[in-house]
């Protein structure tokens, strides 16, 4: 029996990564990163709870080798790595409901993993490191249960070269120096899916984006190389306004702060992680194309990070809402109204192939632009049906009720029906999500 076949209910979209047989309640990662040689020496403490009885624990780990493992303080005599999994044999049966702790030492030269979506995971920059975790890149830098519904708290300690700043999720709790090395420790108490955990390393300085804004309750920062500081201030100058707009629409920002990392390198697309978004220097522009991406990544803090899908087949709940957030910002900023954005998206879809089910697009097409645009049109159709007051009232209820939790299309439909009297949300959404043919453009009643 292979490691993959013993994984319980692994998400099929991510090539058998992840398991629902146990959950990791907390990760404590101690990372020593040697930038010159791209060497990672790591120690991972995983505090876990078994959700079913099992004789072995299967973790996802790609391209790095485990050297020593303890289970509940006792040395593990038998473990193996195969098929992108680390298989740990327990000396005694682990019973359902039992809590256990894994202590794993590992090392290697981390690389991005190649798959259906190109290269994801740990990647070397010209001068530093970038982590692009979505959807299954977490295993390229730490052993994990890489399932979207498995959400945990994190403590991440990074020791690296002097004059470099690691940026991780959550709050910086300590920074110490020893010789030519510095250690940075970040604590993130809110539950987080593994693909959203991140380490970004560069010659970054931290600049505040809204320090003088007395109406803004969420501190916002940019981690940026010194030579790009002014570009970053200009490119991100509307981000505090975006935050206000999205809080008005979606409810309070779900975390304590927000950091935008701007890399010296140009990036093909920006990336989001929990409490952090990553942009290339090429995204620091005042054009609509650049600004919509900044809005898109910020909105993921609500839709994708705080509310995370239980299965990747429902990814429209992340990307459809993030695309719709772009349209909301377009209207708020005076660029173009939501109806005009919806019409443009509908016309583009109408002129293309009608062969994708947005509510279950398959792993190869989960990041297809039609998932974004048609997902946004599904959101717009619901808004048109119920009206603005009920629509935005429901969104704020939805984000509050599921804060830091897992969601699905079915739970979204049930919640909408319960919130709006007489609504049949399924009849509105299902043609957009599960019919191949493009429905008519939603029009105001």
N, C-alpha and C positions, 0 to 999 in steps of 0.2 A: 504493500500500500504506500503510495507516495504522499509526500507532505501536502500536496495540493488537495488530494481527495479526503484528507482527514480534517481540513479546515471546515468549520461549521458555518454554512450560509455565507460564505465569502461573496462579496458583491461581484456579479459576473461582468460588470462593465470594466472592472480594474484587474482583470486577468487573475482571478483567485486571490487577490490580496485581501487581507482582513478576515476576521472571524467574529461571529456572534456567540461563540461558546464561552467567552469570558470578556470582561472589560478591564481596561487599565484606568484606575481612578486617579493616578498621579504619575507623571514622569519627572524624574530628577536627573538631568543630563549634565555631566561634567566633561567638557570638550577642550582638548588641547589641539590648537590648529596651527600648524607650521606652514605659513603661506608660501615660502620659497619653494618648498618641495611638495606642496599640496598634500601634506600628511595630517591625518586626523587620528588622534589617540583618544578614545572615549570610554566613559564609564556611565552606564545607565541603570538607575534604580527604577523599577516598575512596581508600583503598588497595585495589586490586581484583586479582582473578585471573580470566582468561577460562576458562570451562569448555567453550567451543566457539569456533570461528573466527567473527569478526563484523566488519562494516564500520561499525557504529554501536553506541553504548551507549544503552540506554533506561532512564531513571530515572523514578521516580514523584515528582511535584511538583504540588501543588494550591493554587491561589490566590496563589502567589508567583511573581515573575518573575526569571529568571536574567539577569544583565547581562554577565558576563564569565566565560569558561571556559578553562582550560588543561588539556591532556592531555599528561602526561609533560613538563611545563614549557613546552610550546609552545601558543601561542594557538590556540584552535579557531575556525576561520573560519565554520563552518556549524553552527548548532544551531537548534532550533525547539521550541516548546511547543504541544502539541495533545492533546486527549483525555486530560487529566490526566497527561501524560507529558512529560518533557524528553528530546528526542532529540538526541544528540550524534554528529555525523559524524566518523569517524576519517580522518586523511589517508592512512593506510596500513592494510591489513588487520591486525586484532588476531588473533593466532593462539591456538589452544587451548593453555592452560597459561601464556600470557604474563601477566606482572604489569604493571599500569599504574596511574597515579595521576591522579585528577581533582581539579582545584582550581576550585571553583564559587563565584562571588559572586552573591548573590541578595538580594532584599528585597521588602517589601510589608507589608500589613496582614493578618496571619494570621487565619483564621476556621475554625470547625469545618466539616468537609465533611458534607453531608447525603446520606443514603443509606438503605438498607434498615433500618439499626439506629438511626435518628435522627441526631443530630449527634455526630460523633467527631472527635477531634483537638484543636487549639489552641482554647481557650475563655477568654474574659475572665470573671473573677470580679468581685464588687463592688469588691474592692481587691486585684487581683493577677491571676494566670494559673493555669489548670489545663490539663493535657494528658491527654486520655483517648484513648489510642492504639489500643485494640482495636476492630475487627481491622485497619482500614486508615487510621488517623488520622495515622500518622507523617509522611506526605507533606504534611501541612498545615503543617509547620514546618521540614522539611529535605529535600533531595533524597536519595532512597534507593532501594534495591532492596527493596521492601516485600513480601517473601515470608516466610512463617513459618519455613521451613527455612534461610533465609539469616541466619546468626548471626555477629556481629562483636564485636570489642572497641570501646570508645568512650572518647573524651576530649571532654568537654563544658565549654566555657568560656562563662559567662553574665555579661555586663556589664549592670547595671541600676541603678535609682534607689537612692540611699542609704536605709538603714533598711528595706530589703527583703532577704529571704533567698531565693535560688533553692535548691531541693532537686532534685538530679539523681541518677541511678543511681551507685552505687559510693561511692568514698572521696573526701572533700574534700581536695585536695592543696595548694590555695593560696587565699588571699583577700587582695586588694589594693584600696586605695582611691585614687582620684584625683579631686580636687574633690568634686562631689556624686554621684559614680558609684563603684560597687564592682564588682570582677570576682571571680567565684567559679569555680574550676576543679575539676572532678570527673573521676576516672579510674576506669573499670570495665574490668578486664582480662579477665574471664570472657566467653565468647561470649554474645551477647544478640540476640534477634530485634528487628527495628526497632520493632514495635508496642509493645514493652516499654520502649523508651527514653522518658524523661520529663523535663520541666521543670515544676516547681511553684514559683510565686513568690507570696510574701505577706509580711506583717509577722510573720514567724515567729521565735520563740525556740526553741532546741533544749534539751529536757529529757531526762535519762536516765530510763529506765523500770526498769532492773535493776542500777543501780550497786552496790547493797549485797548483791546475790545472788551469793555466792561459788560457788554450784553451777552458775551459768549462764555458758557460755563465749561466747555470742553477744551482743555489745553491742546493746541496743535503745534507740531514741530516739523521741521525739515532737517533730515540728516543729509548733508551735501558736501562735496569737496569744496575747498575754499574758493577755487576759481570759478565755481558755478553758483555761488551764493546769490548774486544779484539776479541771475537767470531764474533761479528757483523762487526767489521772492516775487518776481514778476509773473512767472508761470502759475504759481499757487496763490496769487493774491485774492482770487475769488473763492478759494476753498472755504474760508469762514462763512461766506454767504451761502455756499452750498450746504454747509452743515446746518445753518439756520433753516433753510428751506426744507431739508430732509427731516429735521426734527419736527417741523410743523406738519409735515405730511405723514411721517412714519412713527412718530413718538420719540422719546428721549434717546439720544445716542447711547448704545448699550454698554459702553466701556468707559474707562476713566480718562483716557487720552488717545491721541491719534498722531502717528508719525508717518510722513512721506519721505521715503528714501529716494534720492536722485543719484544715479550712478554716473560715473565719468563716461562709461560706455554708452553707445546708443543701443536701445532694446527694440525688438520688433513689436512687442506689445507690453503694456504694464502688467503688473501682477498684484494680487491682493493676498495678504495674510491677516491674521486676527490682530487688530489694533495697528497694523502697518500696511502701507501700499508702497510698491516699488516702481519707479519710473526711470526711463533713460533720459539722458540730457536732451534728446530729440523731442521729448514730450513737454518740455518747458516752453511752450509757445502760447500766444494769445488767440490762436485760431480756434474755430469751433471743433475741429477734429481733435485737437489736443485737449481742450476744455471738457469735451464730452467724456473723454477717457478718465480725466480726474474725477468728474462727477460719478462715473460708472464705478470706479474702484471704491470711492467713499461709500456709496450706497450698499456695497457688499458687506459692510460692517453690520448692517441690519439683515440683509437677505443673502445668506451664505455663511456668515460667521456666527452671529448670534443665533439665527435660525438656519440650521443646516439640514439638508435633505437626509432622510434615512437611507435612501438608495439613489445612486447616480442616475437612474432612469428619470427621476423627477427634477433634473437639473434646470428645467425651465423656471422653477421656483427661485433659483438664484439669478439666472441670466435674463429671463423675461422681466423681472422686477428691476434689475440693474439697468437694462435698456430703457425701461419706462421712466426710471429716475433721470436718465439723460434728457428725455423729452420734457419732464417736469422742470428741470433746470433750464432747458432751452426756452421754455415759456417765461419762467421767472426772470431770466436774464435779458429778456426782450429780443432774443435771437429769432425764434420761430415758435408759434403756438403748438400745443399738443395735437390738435386736430390735423394741422398741416404735416407734422412729423408722422402721425399715424397714416395719413394718406400716402405720403412718399414711401413709407415702408410697405404698405399694402400694394402699391403699384409695382414695386420691385419684386415682391413675392409673386404677384399675378403674372409677371413676365417670365418667371422661372419655372423649374420643374416642381410638380406637386407629388412628391414621392416620399415625404418624411413625416413621421408621426412625432410631433414635438413632445408629447407626453411620454414617449418611450423611443427615443431616436436611435438606440443602439450605440455601442461604444465607439464605433468608427466615426459617427456623426454627432456625438454629444456636444461638440463645440462648433457645429455648423452655424453659420450666421442666421439661418432660418429659425433655429431654436431661440435665438435672442429676439429677432424681430417679430416672429409670429407669437412667441411667448409674451412680448410686450403688447401685441394687439389683443391677446386673450385678456390681459389685465385691463386694457382700455375698454374692451367689450363689457366687462363686469362693471366698470365705472359708469359707462353710458347707461347700462341697464338700471342701476340702483340710484344714480345721482351722486353728486359730490359729497354731500353731508354724510350719507350712509357709507359711501366708499371709503373716505378717509377715516371716518370713525371706526370702520371695521379694520382697516390696516393698523391703526394704533392699538386696537384691541388684540389683533392677531400677533403683533410683535411683542406686546406685553405678556400675553398669555403663554407664549412659547419662548420667552427670553432664555437664551443659552440652551435651547433644547433642539430636538429633532422633529422634522415635519415631513409631510407627504402631500401629494395632490389630493388624496382622499380626505385627509384631515383638514386641508384648506377648504375644500368644498363643504364639508360638514360644518366647519366653523362659520363660514359665510352664511349658510342656510340658517344656522342658529341665531346669528346676529341680526340679519335683515328679515323681518317678518314676511312670509309668503314667497321668499326667493327660492328658485330652483337653480342654484349656481351651476350644477352639473350640465343642465341644458344649455347654459350660456358658454361654458368653458370647453365642454367635450368636443364640439366641432372644430375648435381651434387646436385642440391637443391631440385628438385621436382619429380625426378624419383626414385623409390625404388631400381632398379637395379644399381649396381656400374658401372660407366663408366670405359672405359680403362684408364690406367695410362697415364697422359699427357707426351708426349715425345717431345723433341726439334725438331723444323722443320729443 
